[in-house]
Amino acid sequence: MADEKSTRRIQLTRSIILGGEHAEEGEVHEVHASLAHHLIGEGSAVPEEDDETDPGKATAVNRMQQASNSDPKTRRVAGAKPAVKQE
């Protein structure tokens, strides 16, 4: 394939179509890094244990911070109108 930095070795966690062919769960494939990240992200693959191109490093970090201001809490102002008129 391409140079070592642009490829990753992955192990499939389910059967999928890969490169136009059927690939079985448990098989190990060397794919482009962007495809590897996509498959790992959707749960179709895991990084191969022997993959030396990325030894457990995260490539992206998603951190959420608590909002410093937020919308006011909701409160009930009035009850629902009765479905049947009462006389």
FENTAVEN-V319213 format. One record per backbone hydrogen bond with DSSP energy under -0.5 kcal/mol. CO is the residue of the C=O (numbers start at 1). NH is the residue of the N-H. E is the energy in kcal/mol with one decimal. If there is no record, write none. Layout:
CO,NH,E
CO,NH,E
//
This chain:
3,6,-1.1
4,7,-0.8
6,33,-2.9
8,10,-0.5
8,31,-2.6
9,48,-2.6
10,29,-2.5
11,46,-2.4
12,26,-2.3
16,18,-0.6
16,23,-3.1
18,21,-1.1
21,18,-3.1
23,16,-2.0
24,27,-1.7
27,12,-2.5
29,10,-2.9
29,31,-0.6
31,8,-2.9
32,36,-2.5
33,37,-2.6
34,38,-1.9
35,39,-2.8
36,40,-2.6
37,41,-2.4
38,42,-2.0
39,44,-2.2
39,45,-1.1
40,43,-0.9
44,13,-2.7
44,14,-0.9
46,11,-3.0
48,51,-1.7
50,52,-0.8
54,56,-2.8
61,63,-0.6
//
